[in-house]
Amino acid sequence: MKILFILKQEPDANIKAIITESRKDAETIVIDLREEHDYDALVENIETYDKVITW
């Protein structure tokens, strides 16, 4: 399973714990929208990952 986490703000301790646990069982990527990113790649990741979770 592939999980994409999209962060819109600084993650709190609970979110960090969820991301850490997810990495144990799935291919996980975290994208922080507060930083500049390649939005074409972001859209491609949204389309190809099994789960997309935004915080």
Secondary structure, DSSP 8 states (H G I E B T S, - for coil): -EEEEEESS---HHHHHHHHHHHHHSEEEEEETTS---HHHHHHHHHHSSEEEE-
